[in-house]
Amino acid sequence: MQDAWKISWKTISDELGGLPPVKYHCGVLAVGALRRAIRAYYASRPKPEWLPNNLTQEEKHALEEEKLIETLAKRAQRAASNV
């Protein structure tokens, strides 16, 4: 699990043969989602020493994207119900 935590967006990009600059955020989101899943796994288990207490930038970015998608979905539902 610790090896998975260490994966970076750059590693993902390199393994895919590179990403266009406009798609770097996709690698960041992938890392954020992976780290959030690892953190969730340890939510009900003893936390290992290597797992930081604070969210990483990638996790924060993934959370921001999730909130944005939720907001957009709610707006779309309201718009559809007003038609």
C-alpha positions in Angstrom: 0.0 0.0 0.0 2.9 2.4 0.8 4.2 1.9 -2.8 0.8 2.9 -4.2 0.8 6.0 -2.0 4.2 7.0 -3.5 2.9 7.0 -7.1 3.0 10.5 -8.6 1.2 12.1 -11.5 4.5 12.3 -13.2 4.9 8.5 -12.9 1.5 8.0 -14.4 2.3 10.4 -17.2 5.6 8.6 -17.9 4.0 5.2 -17.9 1.5 6.3 -20.4 4.2 7.7 -22.7 3.5 11.2 -21.7 0.5 13.4 -21.4 -0.2 16.7 -23.2 0.2 19.6 -20.8 -3.5 20.3 -20.9 -4.1 16.8 -19.5 -1.6 16.9 -16.6 -4.6 17.5 -14.2 -5.9 14.1 -15.2 -2.8 12.5 -13.6 -3.1 14.7 -10.6 -6.8 13.6 -10.2 -5.9 9.9 -10.6 -3.3 10.2 -7.8 -5.7 12.1 -5.6 -8.4 9.5 -6.1 -5.9 6.7 -5.3 -4.7 8.5 -2.2 -8.2 9.2 -1.0 -9.0 5.5 -1.4 -6.0 4.5 0.6 -6.9 7.0 3.3 -10.4 5.7 3.4 -9.1 2.1 3.7 -7.2 3.1 6.8 -10.1 5.1 8.3 -11.3 2.0 10.2 -7.8 0.4 10.6 -4.7 1.4 12.5 -3.0 4.3 10.5 0.5 3.4 9.3 3.3 5.8 10.2 3.9 6.7 6.5 0.4 8.0 6.0 0.4 11.8 6.6 -2.2 13.4 8.8 -2.9 16.2 6.4 -4.4 15.8 2.9 -1.9 16.1 0.1 -2.3 18.6 -2.7 -3.5 15.8 -5.0 -6.2 14.8 -2.5 -7.3 18.4 -2.1 -7.5 18.7 -5.8 -9.6 15.6 -6.1 -12.0 16.8 -3.4 -12.4 20.2 -5.2 -13.3 18.4 -8.4 -15.8 16.1 -6.6 -17.5 19.2 -5.0 -17.6 20.9 -8.4 -19.2 17.9 -10.1 -21.8 17.6 -7.3 -22.7 21.3 -7.7 -23.0 21.0 -11.5 -25.1 17.9 -11.1 -27.5 19.6 -8.7 -27.8 22.6 -11.0 -28.5 20.3 -14.0 -31.2 18.5 -11.9 -32.8 21.9 -11.0 -32.7 23.0 -14.6 -34.3 19.8 -15.8 -37.1 20.0 -13.2 -37.8 23.6 -14.3 -38.4 22.7 -17.9 
